[in-house]
Amino acid sequence: MKTLHVSLPDCLTAFIQEQVRLRGYRTPSEYVCDLVQRDLDRHKLRSLMLAGAGSARAIPADRAYFDSLRVRVRRGTRTRR
């Protein structure tokens, strides 16, 4: 694991220390790593959503669709994509 040194103003340092205490993190590093991971997850989700929005329109996932899936599962057949 790499170490990254970041300079923060006193008000942000105090905020981080409070969050560590209130949210049960062991260290400020753990808190910051969690924030960065959540931001990365948001970026990945946004990319997936944009890709989905740009893809071809799919059939509606309505009651009939799920009923047909149940029938296929009971028969042991695979669905087509």
Phi and psi in radians as a Rosetta constraint file:
Dihedral C 1 N 2 CA 2 C 2 CIRCULARHARMONIC -1.537 0.35
Dihedral N 2 CA 2 C 2 N 3 CIRCULARHARMONIC 2.720 0.35
Dihedral C 2 N 3 CA 3 C 3 CIRCULARHARMONIC -1.884 0.35
Dihedral N 3 CA 3 C 3 N 4 CIRCULARHARMONIC 2.360 0.35
Dihedral C 3 N 4 CA 4 C 4 CIRCULARHARMONIC -2.193 0.35
Dihedral N 4 CA 4 C 4 N 5 CIRCULARHARMONIC 2.162 0.35
Dihedral C 4 N 5 CA 5 C 5 CIRCULARHARMONIC -1.683 0.35
Dihedral N 5 CA 5 C 5 N 6 CIRCULARHARMONIC 2.243 0.35
Dihedral C 5 N 6 CA 6 C 6 CIRCULARHARMONIC -2.226 0.35
Dihedral N 6 CA 6 C 6 N 7 CIRCULARHARMONIC 2.302 0.35
Dihedral C 6 N 7 CA 7 C 7 CIRCULARHARMONIC -1.579 0.35
Dihedral N 7 CA 7 C 7 N 8 CIRCULARHARMONIC 2.255 0.35
Dihedral C 7 N 8 CA 8 C 8 CIRCULARHARMONIC -2.244 0.35
Dihedral N 8 CA 8 C 8 N 9 CIRCULARHARMONIC 2.599 0.35
Dihedral C 8 N 9 CA 9 C 9 CIRCULARHARMONIC -1.180 0.35
Dihedral N 9 CA 9 C 9 N 10 CIRCULARHARMONIC 2.783 0.35
Dihedral C 9 N 10 CA 10 C 10 CIRCULARHARMONIC -0.963 0.35
Dihedral N 10 CA 10 C 10 N 11 CIRCULARHARMONIC -0.683 0.35
Dihedral C 10 N 11 CA 11 C 11 CIRCULARHARMONIC -1.114 0.35
Dihedral N 11 CA 11 C 11 N 12 CIRCULARHARMONIC -0.652 0.35
Dihedral C 11 N 12 CA 12 C 12 CIRCULARHARMONIC -1.278 0.35
Dihedral N 12 CA 12 C 12 N 13 CIRCULARHARMONIC -0.652 0.35
Dihedral C 12 N 13 CA 13 C 13 CIRCULARHARMONIC -1.072 0.35
Dihedral N 13 CA 13 C 13 N 14 CIRCULARHARMONIC -0.773 0.35
Dihedral C 13 N 14 CA 14 C 14 CIRCULARHARMONIC -1.105 0.35
Dihedral N 14 CA 14 C 14 N 15 CIRCULARHARMONIC -0.707 0.35
Dihedral C 14 N 15 CA 15 C 15 CIRCULARHARMONIC -1.088 0.35
Dihedral N 15 CA 15 C 15 N 16 CIRCULARHARMONIC -0.804 0.35
Dihedral C 15 N 16 CA 16 C 16 CIRCULARHARMONIC -1.063 0.35
Dihedral N 16 CA 16 C 16 N 17 CIRCULARHARMONIC -0.793 0.35
Dihedral C 16 N 17 CA 17 C 17 CIRCULARHARMONIC -1.077 0.35
Dihedral N 17 CA 17 C 17 N 18 CIRCULARHARMONIC -0.659 0.35
Dihedral C 17 N 18 CA 18 C 18 CIRCULARHARMONIC -1.171 0.35
Dihedral N 18 CA 18 C 18 N 19 CIRCULARHARMONIC -0.717 0.35
Dihedral C 18 N 19 CA 19 C 19 CIRCULARHARMONIC -1.129 0.35
Dihedral N 19 CA 19 C 19 N 20 CIRCULARHARMONIC -0.675 0.35
Dihedral C 19 N 20 CA 20 C 20 CIRCULARHARMONIC -1.034 0.35
Dihedral N 20 CA 20 C 20 N 21 CIRCULARHARMONIC -0.804 0.35
Dihedral C 20 N 21 CA 21 C 21 CIRCULARHARMONIC -1.181 0.35
Dihedral N 21 CA 21 C 21 N 22 CIRCULARHARMONIC -0.801 0.35
Dihedral C 21 N 22 CA 22 C 22 CIRCULARHARMONIC -1.299 0.35
Dihedral N 22 CA 22 C 22 N 23 CIRCULARHARMONIC -0.598 0.35
Dihedral C 22 N 23 CA 23 C 23 CIRCULARHARMONIC -1.718 0.35
Dihedral N 23 CA 23 C 23 N 24 CIRCULARHARMONIC -0.006 0.35
Dihedral C 23 N 24 CA 24 C 24 CIRCULARHARMONIC 1.441 0.35
Dihedral N 24 CA 24 C 24 N 25 CIRCULARHARMONIC 0.315 0.35
Dihedral C 24 N 25 CA 25 C 25 CIRCULARHARMONIC -1.283 0.35
Dihedral N 25 CA 25 C 25 N 26 CIRCULARHARMONIC 2.645 0.35
Dihedral C 25 N 26 CA 26 C 26 CIRCULARHARMONIC -1.389 0.35
Dihedral N 26 CA 26 C 26 N 27 CIRCULARHARMONIC -0.615 0.35
Dihedral C 26 N 27 CA 27 C 27 CIRCULARHARMONIC -2.510 0.35
Dihedral N 27 CA 27 C 27 N 28 CIRCULARHARMONIC 2.812 0.35
Dihedral C 27 N 28 CA 28 C 28 CIRCULARHARMONIC -1.047 0.35
Dihedral N 28 CA 28 C 28 N 29 CIRCULARHARMONIC -0.605 0.35
Dihedral C 28 N 29 CA 29 C 29 CIRCULARHARMONIC -1.061 0.35
Dihedral N 29 CA 29 C 29 N 30 CIRCULARHARMONIC -0.729 0.35
Dihedral C 29 N 30 CA 30 C 30 CIRCULARHARMONIC -1.097 0.35
Dihedral N 30 CA 30 C 30 N 31 CIRCULARHARMONIC -0.723 0.35
Dihedral C 30 N 31 CA 31 C 31 CIRCULARHARMONIC -1.097 0.35
Dihedral N 31 CA 31 C 31 N 32 CIRCULARHARMONIC -0.850 0.35
Dihedral C 31 N 32 CA 32 C 32 CIRCULARHARMONIC -1.129 0.35
Dihedral N 32 CA 32 C 32 N 33 CIRCULARHARMONIC -0.712 0.35
Dihedral C 32 N 33 CA 33 C 33 CIRCULARHARMONIC -1.044 0.35
Dihedral N 33 CA 33 C 33 N 34 CIRCULARHARMONIC -0.706 0.35
Dihedral C 33 N 34 CA 34 C 34 CIRCULARHARMONIC -1.115 0.35
Dihedral N 34 CA 34 C 34 N 35 CIRCULARHARMONIC -0.753 0.35
Dihedral C 34 N 35 CA 35 C 35 CIRCULARHARMONIC -1.056 0.35
Dihedral N 35 CA 35 C 35 N 36 CIRCULARHARMONIC -0.784 0.35
Dihedral C 35 N 36 CA 36 C 36 CIRCULARHARMONIC -1.153 0.35
Dihedral N 36 CA 36 C 36 N 37 CIRCULARHARMONIC -0.719 0.35
Dihedral C 36 N 37 CA 37 C 37 CIRCULARHARMONIC -1.100 0.35
Dihedral N 37 CA 37 C 37 N 38 CIRCULARHARMONIC -0.722 0.35
Dihedral C 37 N 38 CA 38 C 38 CIRCULARHARMONIC -1.116 0.35
Dihedral N 38 CA 38 C 38 N 39 CIRCULARHARMONIC -0.678 0.35
Dihedral C 38 N 39 CA 39 C 39 CIRCULARHARMONIC -1.140 0.35
Dihedral N 39 CA 39 C 39 N 40 CIRCULARHARMONIC -0.732 0.35
Dihedral C 39 N 40 CA 40 C 40 CIRCULARHARMONIC -1.062 0.35
Dihedral N 40 CA 40 C 40 N 41 CIRCULARHARMONIC -0.765 0.35
Dihedral C 40 N 41 CA 41 C 41 CIRCULARHARMONIC -1.053 0.35
Dihedral N 41 CA 41 C 41 N 42 CIRCULARHARMONIC -0.720 0.35
Dihedral C 41 N 42 CA 42 C 42 CIRCULARHARMONIC -1.093 0.35
Dihedral N 42 CA 42 C 42 N 43 CIRCULARHARMONIC -0.715 0.35
Dihedral C 42 N 43 CA 43 C 43 CIRCULARHARMONIC -1.123 0.35
Dihedral N 43 CA 43 C 43 N 44 CIRCULARHARMONIC -0.736 0.35
Dihedral C 43 N 44 CA 44 C 44 CIRCULARHARMONIC -1.105 0.35
Dihedral N 44 CA 44 C 44 N 45 CIRCULARHARMONIC -0.784 0.35
Dihedral C 44 N 45 CA 45 C 45 CIRCULARHARMONIC -1.089 0.35
Dihedral N 45 CA 45 C 45 N 46 CIRCULARHARMONIC -0.737 0.35
Dihedral C 45 N 46 CA 46 C 46 CIRCULARHARMONIC -1.059 0.35
Dihedral N 46 CA 46 C 46 N 47 CIRCULARHARMONIC -0.752 0.35
Dihedral C 46 N 47 CA 47 C 47 CIRCULARHARMONIC -1.076 0.35
Dihedral N 47 CA 47 C 47 N 48 CIRCULARHARMONIC -0.756 0.35
Dihedral C 47 N 48 CA 48 C 48 CIRCULARHARMONIC -1.127 0.35
Dihedral N 48 CA 48 C 48 N 49 CIRCULARHARMONIC -0.710 0.35
Dihedral C 48 N 49 CA 49 C 49 CIRCULARHARMONIC -1.154 0.35
Dihedral N 49 CA 49 C 49 N 50 CIRCULARHARMONIC -0.716 0.35
Dihedral C 49 N 50 CA 50 C 50 CIRCULARHARMONIC -1.146 0.35
Dihedral N 50 CA 50 C 50 N 51 CIRCULARHARMONIC -0.683 0.35
Dihedral C 50 N 51 CA 51 C 51 CIRCULARHARMONIC -1.116 0.35
Dihedral N 51 CA 51 C 51 N 52 CIRCULARHARMONIC -0.735 0.35
Dihedral C 51 N 52 CA 52 C 52 CIRCULARHARMONIC -1.133 0.35
Dihedral N 52 CA 52 C 52 N 53 CIRCULARHARMONIC -0.704 0.35
Dihedral C 52 N 53 CA 53 C 53 CIRCULARHARMONIC -1.133 0.35
Dihedral N 53 CA 53 C 53 N 54 CIRCULARHARMONIC -0.510 0.35
Dihedral C 53 N 54 CA 54 C 54 CIRCULARHARMONIC -1.567 0.35
Dihedral N 54 CA 54 C 54 N 55 CIRCULARHARMONIC -0.059 0.35
Dihedral C 54 N 55 CA 55 C 55 CIRCULARHARMONIC -1.492 0.35
Dihedral N 55 CA 55 C 55 N 56 CIRCULARHARMONIC 2.977 0.35
Dihedral C 55 N 56 CA 56 C 56 CIRCULARHARMONIC -1.107 0.35
Dihedral N 56 CA 56 C 56 N 57 CIRCULARHARMONIC 2.599 0.35
Dihedral C 56 N 57 CA 57 C 57 CIRCULARHARMONIC -1.165 0.35
Dihedral N 57 CA 57 C 57 N 58 CIRCULARHARMONIC 2.393 0.35
Dihedral C 57 N 58 CA 58 C 58 CIRCULARHARMONIC -1.730 0.35
Dihedral N 58 CA 58 C 58 N 59 CIRCULARHARMONIC 2.942 0.35
Dihedral C 58 N 59 CA 59 C 59 CIRCULARHARMONIC -1.252 0.35
Dihedral N 59 CA 59 C 59 N 60 CIRCULARHARMONIC 2.635 0.35
Dihedral C 59 N 60 CA 60 C 60 CIRCULARHARMONIC -1.142 0.35
Dihedral N 60 CA 60 C 60 N 61 CIRCULARHARMONIC 2.464 0.35
Dihedral C 60 N 61 CA 61 C 61 CIRCULARHARMONIC -1.626 0.35
Dihedral N 61 CA 61 C 61 N 62 CIRCULARHARMONIC 1.257 0.35
Dihedral C 61 N 62 CA 62 C 62 CIRCULARHARMONIC -1.746 0.35
Dihedral N 62 CA 62 C 62 N 63 CIRCULARHARMONIC -3.024 0.35
Dihedral C 62 N 63 CA 63 C 63 CIRCULARHARMONIC -0.999 0.35
Dihedral N 63 CA 63 C 63 N 64 CIRCULARHARMONIC -0.744 0.35
Dihedral C 63 N 64 CA 64 C 64 CIRCULARHARMONIC -1.091 0.35
Dihedral N 64 CA 64 C 64 N 65 CIRCULARHARMONIC -0.679 0.35
Dihedral C 64 N 65 CA 65 C 65 CIRCULARHARMONIC -1.075 0.35
Dihedral N 65 CA 65 C 65 N 66 CIRCULARHARMONIC -0.843 0.35
Dihedral C 65 N 66 CA 66 C 66 CIRCULARHARMONIC -1.210 0.35
Dihedral N 66 CA 66 C 66 N 67 CIRCULARHARMONIC -0.584 0.35
Dihedral C 66 N 67 CA 67 C 67 CIRCULARHARMONIC -1.080 0.35
Dihedral N 67 CA 67 C 67 N 68 CIRCULARHARMONIC -0.722 0.35
Dihedral C 67 N 68 CA 68 C 68 CIRCULARHARMONIC -1.161 0.35
Dihedral N 68 CA 68 C 68 N 69 CIRCULARHARMONIC -0.618 0.35
Dihedral C 68 N 69 CA 69 C 69 CIRCULARHARMONIC -1.117 0.35
Dihedral N 69 CA 69 C 69 N 70 CIRCULARHARMONIC -0.744 0.35
Dihedral C 69 N 70 CA 70 C 70 CIRCULARHARMONIC -1.057 0.35
Dihedral N 70 CA 70 C 70 N 71 CIRCULARHARMONIC -0.724 0.35
Dihedral C 70 N 71 CA 71 C 71 CIRCULARHARMONIC -1.086 0.35
Dihedral N 71 CA 71 C 71 N 72 CIRCULARHARMONIC -0.777 0.35
Dihedral C 71 N 72 CA 72 C 72 CIRCULARHARMONIC -1.122 0.35
Dihedral N 72 CA 72 C 72 N 73 CIRCULARHARMONIC -0.686 0.35
Dihedral C 72 N 73 CA 73 C 73 CIRCULARHARMONIC -1.123 0.35
Dihedral N 73 CA 73 C 73 N 74 CIRCULARHARMONIC -0.753 0.35
Dihedral C 73 N 74 CA 74 C 74 CIRCULARHARMONIC -1.092 0.35
Dihedral N 74 CA 74 C 74 N 75 CIRCULARHARMONIC -0.613 0.35
Dihedral C 74 N 75 CA 75 C 75 CIRCULARHARMONIC -1.410 0.35
Dihedral N 75 CA 75 C 75 N 76 CIRCULARHARMONIC -0.303 0.35
Dihedral C 75 N 76 CA 76 C 76 CIRCULARHARMONIC 1.437 0.35
Dihedral N 76 CA 76 C 76 N 77 CIRCULARHARMONIC 0.342 0.35
Dihedral C 76 N 77 CA 77 C 77 CIRCULARHARMONIC -1.725 0.35
Dihedral N 77 CA 77 C 77 N 78 CIRCULARHARMONIC 2.686 0.35
Dihedral C 77 N 78 CA 78 C 78 CIRCULARHARMONIC -1.552 0.35
Dihedral N 78 CA 78 C 78 N 79 CIRCULARHARMONIC 2.686 0.35
Dihedral C 78 N 79 CA 79 C 79 CIRCULARHARMONIC -1.526 0.35
Dihedral N 79 CA 79 C 79 N 80 CIRCULARHARMONIC 2.683 0.35
Dihedral C 79 N 80 CA 80 C 80 CIRCULARHARMONIC -1.664 0.35
Dihedral N 80 CA 80 C 80 N 81 CIRCULARHARMONIC 2.552 0.35
